[in-house]
Amino acid sequence: MALIHTVRQPLIGSLLSTAIGFWLRSQVDKIDHLDLNIEGSNRSLLSGDIPGVSVVAENAIYQGLHLTQVQLQGSNIRFNLGKVLKGQPLHLLEPFFVTGNLHLNQFDLNQSLQAPMLVQGLNEFILSLLVSLTQSSSSFDDSQRSENDSWVKSVQQIQDPQILIETDRLILDAQLLFDSGELLSFQLKTGLKIANFRELILVHPQVQIYDINTELHLDNYIIDLGSDIKIQDLILSPGLLEIQAMLKVNP
């Protein structure tokens, strides 16, 4: 059961902390520790405005994502106070931005790779990367490149992904499942850095497919995260991924 700790605050803030705490617990499958702090006077909160809120959660599971530690700070949040006071669920009235720090240890990251919301995205990413690698590889002439394009298109999905986190580098081991049902061992080694807040760069990604003795290289590969997120810092250290980002929260 989650433990909810709140600091001393105005009466309305205390009621809101309870409401938000219930809402957060309803959104997660598990949470070991949760701290809430709502800023604002009774007057501002009674008008349906939260000047600031901070959340710290540890060992939470959200839709299959295993989150080792999360720290979030949001501001200028508008909500349906009148309905909350009548016992109805809290709802946002307009978008707002949250600044957050996310820590993922290697075990939790690998557990998260089984989450439905990541499985499809990871498959699409790997298949797209393989296409880019084969098309860009200088080791193939035009006829060989066409042959490899066809080979890549016969890959259905990846299975059993496992990530190793090293200093400034990720190593992904998995198996490629082909249309024929054949499974081949696959490994991706890559550096990772921020490009311009909304883009991540895979630095010199290298793919090896051991069973057919194939090795592919690419200078860089850019991942666009979209306009609702801004990555401010990203640190890879042995066994740990740390991300600082700003995220738009929509009603």
Secondary structure, DSSP 4 states (H G I P E B T S, - for coil): --EEEE-S--HHHHHHHHHHHHHHHHH-SB-SEEEEEEE--HHHHHTTEEEEEEEEEEEEEETTEEEEEEEEEEEEEEB-HHHHHTTPPP-BSS-EEEEEEEEEEHHHHHHHTTSHHHHHHHHHHHHHHHHHHHHH-TTS-HHHHHHHHHHHHTEEEEEEEEEEEETTEEEEEEEEEETTS-EEEEEEEEEEEESSSSEEEEEEEEEEEGGGTEEEE-SEEEEE--TTEEEEEEEEETTEEEEEEEEEE--
